[in-house]
Amino acid sequence: MLKVHSRCDLACDHCYIYEHVDQSWRGRPRYMDLDTASAAAERIADHAAAHRLPAVTVVLHGGEPLLLSPRRMREILHVLRRRIEPVSRLDLRMQSNGVRLSEEYCDLFAEYDVRVGVSLDGDRPANDRHRRFPHGGSSHPQVLRGIGLLRRPAYRRQFAGILCTVDIANDPVAVYEALRAEEPPLLDLLLPHATWAIPPQRPQGQATPYAQWLLAVYDRWTADGRPMPIRLFTSLLSTGAGGHSGNEWVGLDPADLATIETDGTWEQVDSLKITYPGAPATGLSVFTHAVDEVSALPGVARRQTGLDGLAATCRACPVVRQCGGGLFAHRYREGTGFDNPSVYCADLKELIVSMNARTGAASAPTPPEVDREGADLPDGLLDRIGSGHTDEDDLRFLNGSHLAITRALLVRVADPGSAATRAGWEVLTRLDQEAPEAVEETLAHPYVRAWAAEAQPRPDGVDGGTGAYLACVAAAAAVRAGARVELDVPVRAGVIHLPSVGAVVLPISTTGTATLTVTPRDWTVRHGSERARITFPDGPGAGEPHVTGARWQASRRLPFGRSSILFEDLDPYRDCHDWKAAERVHPPQLAAWGEALAGAWKAIEADVPHQASVVGAGLRAVVPLLDDPTGTLRSSTARQAFASIGLARADGPATAVMIVHEFQHSVLGALLDLCDLFDPGHTGRVKVGWRDDPRPIEGVLQGTYAHLAITNIWRQRAGRDGAGSVAYERHRQYRQWTAEAADALRGSGALTPAGERFVGRIAEALTS
């Protein structure tokens, strides 16, 4: 959370920044200068690179961030994008009171893809109870005007949702109706900040007034068919089903939020300002301290310990896994600090019990049955994969499972009540009947599943991948089928992406929606006043098209083995690997990539001939990664992108090692989709030879299996190079690491019967 401005143009009497005990805002600079923003961006980027974070969220906050001028806002957005995006996908957001929103700001937020949340407490009487200007005037008309801008088609993507602070004096249904009328993509209902020292207002004789208020909204929301996510409710429904909460208000998810003030000082979560003066302070600064130093602070570490960090009363409560003790700041009591239940304990318990009763989840959820024995797998598949001898029949089975999972994810994305997905879903289902091969080939693209997994309905209601991209998937299937369709498709930074087909680059870098009409040989794009046309004389993928009003970037393939492989440097969801994906590769570099892959295939055939046919047939895509400045080799797989790997370019033999290593990860990931090899609730860590830090069980299992293949490569090379060679020493090292890790796994108590069998096959393969 980046505090880009420390003052506000409203005087809300329930504000935790200005109206509670911590008044440190008085000594802060009014706004964050560019040097501080640059230092913050450096710290965030360094942390993301060190921990290989695929994504980072930065929320611009205040005070009121729109008190920054558009010029200063642009400078900060530019430095954040420029510094962080080369190493990690940056999700930029802003929380605002909305009164200063203008077309100029909205154009800026569309340009830098900033999603804006707006604070609104309901209809005008409800909002005017607290959210007024310093002179006492209503802010309601200005806020509605700002939200109206975000609801325009050009800015709709920038609308993140509405934040409403509950006041039990307001009519709950009237508040809900007023907020729903603004069509927010997400609604946050927040309990007013309070502690045991300064408890919330409660009418005499009412033990749980906040629960009753929220339940009235819940019942109306449910009766309406849940038209938009309400974060508190979706979080409690998720934790009630054994899932994650997605926020710090409820549930046991570890805290992952730090605050940077306008002067560059690090602070803990800023809701602590309601407890005592200086409560969020750390004494650290972005100019002198890294993120890891903030993470190690006792106050932060405690909020990452889940159940162990709660008071004894909470740990003994039957709804603790849903409640999670409530917001950390709400537990504060003088004398005992935060070792207490939430001041809203009774309300939270009543809300959870009542919601569970309404949904039939009154008791603790029973986990779904999982395959712990490998009984649902084809005969011999577990043994063959475990020993490193996956065959092409096994690969076809895993591919089919991957496709089935992708289809299941798409069903959840394609909510029948969502206008953003309806048209794309209708086209896709029609084509699935008329041209099933075209649909299957499109859905088999690894990053379609990566997008669909990201776009799933979440506990916090955030659609990270945007369901509207389903129209792009449908358009890609239509291209393959040679069908005619017309769809409204999302434009991302001036580009329309058709997965594994190509991209239409518009002349202006903008975000919004365009109308794409596809025929077998002629495509048209209408985006505002812009028009573009792409004509394929011999059909898409054959020869150069004629293009007016745009540029066309075709997906490209490179020879690999007996066929070719997709060189994926276009897909907007390819950037889900541990390392940052490179941008579009120019022809000379593409030729060098072709040479590297040809050399890699030659080495694979020589070093692991029993795996070459499977790797050649199974690997669908390679994503080029940014090179490491130090020359360290980089490679990665993403769990949701089966049969695709990320690579930084190296020579043929080194590329061969990375391909085989990552393909092992991809195969094991697909197997873990189908069969539990370890207890997912196991929290122990295991020391391995190839890492300094103890690793979780899944990380050890993945590394052990990948290193089995690397051991085989170095064994083969050592046989050619002889004793005392580099290959000989590397074989000895990898074999020792892998054997020790397999022994540690079998002694961990974390493996299921199927996992014991799988790791046993690894151990046997090492000695064969």
Phi, psi and omega in degrees: 000120184255114180276092186276345175212136187257005178242169182220150178267357172253167178230062182291126186282356176253013185289130182283343180283312190255339190252005179245189195290326180280119183245030184296343179302334184296332181262007182270152169301151182297323181219159179281125179277172188291327178297318180292317178299321179294319178295320178297315180299321178298315180297317181295315181296317179299318180295316180297320180292316183296324183256009177053044181286124179290336182210150177227137175254128175240124180252120174280130190217181178210218010044207180241109184298335181285358170288345168293144174290157175305326180295312180293323178299315180300317181300317181291316179299320181296315183291326178293311180297315185296321186272322188272321187298332176297342182243340184201147178294128186255119175260105183264131180224166177213141173248127188220157171280349171084351189288336182259006179301136181217171177298325180298313177296316182296321176298320179296317181291328175292320180297318182261007179052060176257129179260132192248123170263141184239139179271127180205129186262010178130212177288181187298315179300319180293315182293325184285350176299326187229323191266082181238163172286162179304330179277002177096354182286158181287140174262356190300314181299320181292322179294316179297324178296317179296317178295324178301323176297314182294339180276351177296147180306323183293334185242005187302322179299332184281351182278107182274332180146186182239136175253125182235127174270127184291134169229116185291352174284342179272150177289120187298319182290322178296319177298312180302313182297320180294319180288320179298324182300338180275002176052051180286145174289344180204143176235129175253121172254113185251135172290141179299140183296133181201161176224176175294336177283323178232083187288162179288160176293132177223122176300144181303134176084001179249112184282326185225059184294329181289323176297316181295321178297312181293323179294327176297320177292317181302316182295318180293318179300317179294317179297330179279000181083019178053065188293337175214154177295137169248111196306314181301316182290315181295328177293316180290324176294322179292312180294331176294336178262011179088010182263196181268159179270325180081006177201175184269355184285324179219169177079178186248017178299142179291147179294140179221031185238133171229155184244139172242119182281173185297336179268003178091001178285141174280138171227158172287185182307134193281353173295344177295347179298343181278353191267300178201158183302131178081007184303317182279353187295147179238340186078007182250160183220151177295340180282341186229348188225141180275167180298322180300328178290327175290317181299332184277353181297142184304320181295324178285315182301322181298323181282006176247008184259004175061230185300323184295339182272004184263161176295156181302323179300318180292316183299333181270358185278139182292342181252019187297327183288341173269315182287314181069016181084359181074182181299136184305314183297330182287356180268355190290134173218135179300132179100321180243003177062235184256010181274058183214160167293167176298148174297342175262021186308309183297320179294316181296318180295317179296318179298313183293313181299318181292318177296317179300319180295322180291329183261001181076021180246043185293333177253171181300139184293145175268123181298147177297152177295133177239158180275103179262351184253348187079016185291335182273359181270153175303150181305129175082349185297315181299318181291318181295314180296316181300325182275359180084018182240047175302133178251178186290332174294319176299319181295319178297322177296315179295321176299317178297321178294318178301316180295319179297320178294319178300316179298319179296320177296321180296323179300320180287326177292320186277064177301121183302338181271002185262120178294333183292335185246347191301310185294316179297320180294319180297318178296315183296317180292326177293315180294330179297335175274321187273326184217068186299328180295322180295318179293316181298317179297322179293314182288340178285346177300125189305327188272357168292315176294321179301317177295312185299323177293322180289331184270005181297150172303130185247162177302326181270002177079001183279129176263086187296328184260351184061118180297339181299338179296343176304328178296325177292320177298315179297320179296321178298319177296322179295321177300313180296325182278349184068032183262161175260125177218157172230123186221146169275119186241149179287143174252126184242110182052041177083010185234137171254119184259132172245108191304127179066005176254309180159195184216140174261121182256114181280161185289343178240142181276098184223169178234140181163221182226141175232156175262120181250124175249122183246128169235171183304332183227002185215126178241143173232148179232130174240119181224099186061234179272354181279143176228140177221152179219136179232122181245128179252098184303324182249017181092153180303137178090355180238107179078178181273133178280163170266126188232132172230137175079009180193181170239150178245128175242111182276145169295145186237153179237151178235146179300139177203116181066225182276358184220224179217167183229144179289126175265097193267093176241024181237320192303131183291345181252015178284344187274055180241018180265171181296331180249156183293134177286143177284159176278185184310127183271131182282160187308316180299318178291327178297320178297321178295323176296320178300319178295319180296318180290324177295317177295324179294318181296320178299319180290322179297316179298325181281324190266325180223066185301331180290344179254347189301315184295324181289317178296317181296321181278332189268331184285121185262328187208149172238129176256121177289132178256158174295141178292148173284129181302333181275355181089002178294138180293142180234133172205160186194153166239160174241131187304324184276350184251072183298140175068024173228146179226154172258137183221141161265141189292137176216185178287171187303307181299320179292321177296324178300316179300315182293320181296312181297316179302310184286329177295324175300314178302317183294318179296315180294322177300319178294323178294320180292340172296335191250339189211132176280116176265348178211163179283115183295342179274357181289126185253000181291160178235154186233136177277133179235160186288335186266002178224150177281328185263141175301143188247148172294163187302315182298321178297321178293317180298314179298314181296320180297315182293318179296322182287340172301315180292320180294322176301318179296321179298311182291331175297314180296317180291324178295325178297329179277322188271338176092167180299143179087352179283166176302317180298321179298314181292322179292323176299314179300317183294312182294322179296318179295313179303314185292317179296315180296320180293321177297318177297318180296321178297315182291338178264002186279339186076007184264344187279144171280173174305320177295322178295319176301316180295317182297312181292327175300321178293325176298312181299319179296320181296327180294331183262357184277000000 
